[in-house]
Amino acid sequence: MKKIAILILISITSLSCNNTNKKIDYGNILNNCFSENEIAILNETCTQFESNLSELYPKEPIGIKYKLYLKDISELNEPTGFVKNSPNNLLDKLKNSSVFDKIWTKYSAAYYEDDSYEIQAKTNLENTEIDTAEIPKDFYITNPKGAYVDCLLKNQKNIFIEEYLLAVRDIGEISPQILAQGLLESMTESDYDDKPVRLIIAINLFYEQEFNTSE
């Protein structure tokens, strides 16, 4: 009996280690459009994001961690300090890579020409009744015409992700809270096991907020 118990313990430990060390390859769904190096960077960023999730929700299965994160974002209840938990060198690596321009662009670059964004922002400010209001800063959005959106649309079959990507392409900017709430209300628990779902939550919610917060 002792031998059997030891074998069971060893098997459980082995499985646990394998799950912990399982290599994240969410970026591989973009392998028709992104280079190996670009995919490696995406996988590295997703790995860091899941590490953050594990610190935040230590007792939950990984899929539920993603769901709980969406819930917090949708309720404007993002955990204190969570957005700042990523190493700065990883953010710099992502921002200075070719991946960045395939995913993000400035809002002004997508919808305005030259300095017309600033002119419009000043006009809007002048028309408000709030004297203390400041001219809104430009910010990063998921590029509606970028390779990232186009590639995901061609290489995944999750209906909720497809609807989101079509909205990005056809409508434009979507706030993190609206995106989180929409996904949260639409998806089943099994959807959180999909690579596109995890990739988008990491890239389009977490890291997009990171860059806009650090600006």
C-alpha positions in Angstrom: 0.0 0.0 0.0 2.8 2.4 0.8 4.4 1.8 -2.6 1.1 2.5 -4.3 0.6 5.7 -2.3 4.1 6.8 -3.2 3.5 6.1 -6.9 0.2 8.1 -6.8 2.0 11.0 -5.1 4.8 11.0 -7.6 2.2 10.9 -10.5 0.3 13.9 -9.0 3.5 15.8 -8.5 4.6 15.1 -12.0 1.3 16.3 -13.5 1.4 19.4 -11.4 4.9 20.3 -12.6 4.0 19.6 -16.2 1.0 22.0 -15.9 3.0 24.7 -14.2 5.8 24.5 -16.8 3.5 24.2 -19.8 4.8 26.5 -22.5 2.4 29.3 -23.5 2.0 29.5 -27.3 -1.1 31.8 -27.7 0.8 33.9 -30.2 1.2 30.9 -32.5 -2.3 31.5 -33.9 -0.7 34.4 -35.8 2.1 32.3 -37.4 0.8 33.0 -40.9 1.3 36.8 -40.4 3.9 37.3 -37.7 7.6 36.2 -37.7 8.9 33.6 -35.2 10.6 36.4 -33.2 7.3 38.4 -33.1 5.4 35.3 -31.9 8.0 34.6 -29.2 7.6 38.2 -27.9 3.8 37.7 -27.8 4.1 34.5 -26.0 6.5 36.1 -23.5 4.0 38.9 -22.8 1.2 36.4 -22.3 3.4 34.4 -19.9 4.0 37.5 -17.8 0.3 38.3 -17.8 -0.6 34.8 -16.6 2.0 35.2 -13.9 0.3 38.4 -12.8 -3.1 36.6 -12.8 -1.7 33.8 -10.7 -0.6 36.3 -8.1 -3.9 38.0 -8.1 -6.2 34.9 -8.1 -3.9 32.2 -6.7 -6.6 29.6 -5.9 -8.5 29.6 -9.2 -8.0 27.5 -12.4 -6.3 29.5 -15.2 -9.5 30.0 -17.2 -11.4 31.3 -14.2 -8.5 33.7 -13.6 -9.1 35.3 -17.0 -12.9 35.5 -16.2 -12.3 37.2 -12.9 -10.0 39.7 -14.5 -12.6 40.6 -17.0 -15.1 41.0 -14.2 -12.8 43.4 -12.3 -12.2 45.5 -15.5 -15.9 45.6 -16.4 -16.7 46.9 -12.9 -13.9 49.5 -12.9 -12.4 47.5 -10.1 -8.9 46.8 -11.5 -6.7 45.6 -8.6 -4.4 48.2 -7.2 -0.9 48.0 -8.8 -1.8 45.3 -11.2 -1.3 47.4 -14.3 2.2 48.2 -13.0 3.3 44.6 -12.3 5.0 44.0 -15.7 8.7 44.4 -15.9 9.6 47.7 -17.7 12.1 45.9 -19.8 9.3 43.7 -21.2 7.2 46.7 -22.0 10.1 48.4 -23.7 10.9 45.2 -25.6 7.3 45.0 -26.9 7.0 48.7 -27.7 10.3 48.7 -29.6 9.6 45.6 -31.6 7.9 45.3 -35.0 5.0 43.6 -33.1 3.9 46.9 -31.7 3.0 48.6 -34.9 1.2 45.5 -36.2 -1.2 45.7 -33.2 -1.5 49.3 -32.0 -1.7 52.8 -33.4 -2.4 56.2 -32.0 -6.1 57.2 -32.0 -5.2 60.4 -33.9 -3.4 58.4 -36.6 -6.4 56.2 -37.2 -9.1 58.9 -37.3 -7.4 62.3 -37.9 -4.9 63.8 -40.2 -1.9 65.9 -39.2 -2.7 67.9 -36.1 -6.5 67.9 -36.5 -6.9 65.7 -33.4 -5.5 68.4 -31.2 -7.6 71.0 -32.9 -10.8 68.9 -32.4 -9.9 68.3 -28.8 -9.5 72.0 -28.1 -12.8 72.7 -29.9 -14.6 70.1 -27.7 -13.0 71.6 -24.6 -14.1 75.1 -25.5 -17.7 73.8 -25.9 -17.8 72.3 -22.4 -19.0 74.0 -19.3 -16.1 72.7 -17.2 -13.5 75.4 -16.8 -11.0 73.0 -15.2 -11.1 70.4 -18.0 -7.9 69.5 -19.8 -7.3 68.7 -23.4 -7.5 65.0 -23.6 -4.2 63.3 -24.5 -3.8 61.1 -27.5 -3.8 57.4 -26.7 -3.1 53.9 -28.2 -5.9 51.8 -29.7 -5.9 48.5 -31.5 -5.2 49.4 -35.1 -8.4 48.7 -37.0 -6.3 48.3 -40.2 -3.4 46.5 -38.6 -2.0 43.0 -39.4 -3.0 41.8 -35.9 -6.8 42.3 -36.4 -6.7 41.1 -40.0 -4.8 37.9 -39.1 -6.9 37.0 -36.1 -10.1 37.3 -38.2 -8.6 34.8 -40.7 -7.2 32.4 -38.1 -9.8 31.8 -35.4 -13.4 30.6 -35.1 -14.6 31.9 -31.8 -17.8 33.8 -32.6 -17.4 36.3 -29.7 -13.9 37.2 -30.7 -14.9 37.5 -34.3 -17.7 39.9 -33.3 -15.2 42.0 -31.3 -12.6 42.1 -34.1 -15.3 43.1 -36.6 -16.3 45.9 -34.3 -12.7 47.1 -34.0 -12.3 47.0 -37.7 -15.6 48.7 -38.6 -16.4 50.9 -35.6 -13.0 51.6 -34.1 -12.0 52.3 -30.5 -13.7 50.2 -27.8 -13.2 51.1 -24.1 -11.6 48.4 -21.9 -14.7 48.4 -19.7 -17.1 47.8 -22.6 -14.8 45.1 -24.1 -14.5 43.3 -20.8 -18.2 43.5 -20.1 -19.2 42.3 -23.6 -16.9 39.3 -23.4 -17.9 38.5 -19.8 -21.6 38.5 -20.7 -21.2 36.5 -23.9 -18.6 33.8 -23.3 -19.0 30.4 -21.5 -16.3 29.1 -19.2 -15.0 26.8 -21.9 -14.3 29.8 -24.1 -11.6 31.0 -21.7 -9.5 28.0 -22.8 -9.3 29.4 -26.3 -6.0 30.8 -27.4 -7.5 33.9 -29.2 -9.6 34.7 -26.1 -6.5 34.6 -23.8 -4.4 36.5 -26.3 -6.9 39.3 -26.7 -7.5 39.7 -22.9 -3.7 39.9 -22.4 -2.9 42.2 -25.3 -6.0 44.3 -25.9 -6.9 44.8 -22.3 -3.9 44.5 -20.0 -1.0 45.7 -22.2 -3.0 48.3 -24.0 -3.8 49.8 -20.6 -0.2 49.5 -19.7 1.0 51.6 -22.6 -1.8 54.2 -22.2 -1.1 54.5 -18.4 2.7 54.9 -18.9 2.2 57.7 -21.6 
